[in-house]
């Protein structure tokens, strides 16, 4: 191998390792949003999203959301959504 390639490869690996070691763990940089695209309302919590889906009659979507956010299995997520549905006002 050419010494230039070896030097470049070592520099690349060293830069990657230093970047990983010095970066705060668990944090990701967020890309700035273009002006005017930020919502005036705060994002909905998962509970609010599940409630909204249940009110709209989208129980399957609510179960999918719970599974996505919690990592629960199908039965556990369905049981949780069923319980949540029973607690909704107006039921």
N, C-alpha and C positions, 0 to 999 in steps of 0.2 A: 504494500500500500504506500501511496505517496505521503510524505510527512505532512503535507498541507491538509490532506483528507483526515489524517489522524488528529491533527490539531483542531480542525473544525468539529470533528465528532466529539472530542474531549470537551471542547467549549460548549457545545450544545447540551451534552449530558450534565456538565457542571452547572450550567445556567438553569436547567430544569430542576436539579436537586436543590440548589440554593433557593429557587423560587418556591418550591414545595415546603422547604424547611422554614422559611421566613414568613410564609403566608399564614394568617390567623386560621386556626382549624375551624372547620364548619361554616366559614363565611364565604360568600360569593359576592363578587362585585356585581352590582346591578347596572344595567345600561340605562343611561338617562332617557326619559321619555320626551318625545317632541312636545313643544309648547302647545297647550290647549288640549292635550289628550288625557290629562290627569283628571280622575273622577272627583267630584266634589264630595261624594259619599264615601265613607270607608268601605273596604271590601266586606262582603257578608261573611259571617262565621259559618262553619260547616253546619251547625244546628239550624241557622236561619235558612241556609240553602236547602237542607233536607225538608224543613217545614214548608218552604215555598214549593218544592217539588210535590210534596204530599197534597198540599192545597190545590195544586193544578192537576191532581189525579195521575201523577207520573211516579208511581211507587217503584217501578223497576229502575228508573233513573236514580231515585233516592237510594236504593240499595246499592247500585253501582258506585255512587258517590261515596257512600259509607265504606265500601270495600276499598276503593281507591285511596281514601284518606287515612284509613285505620289499618289496612292490611288484614282485616278479618276475613274469615271464610264466608261462603254464601249463606249458610244457615245462621251463623252468628249475626251477620249483617242484616238478614231478613228479620230475625227476632228483635234486633235493636230498632229497626225501622217500624215494625209492628207496634212495639211498645211506645215509640215516639208518636205514632199515628193516633194511638188511644189517648194520649195526653193533649192532643191539639184541642184548642177551644172550639166549640161548635160541633163536636163529635158526639 
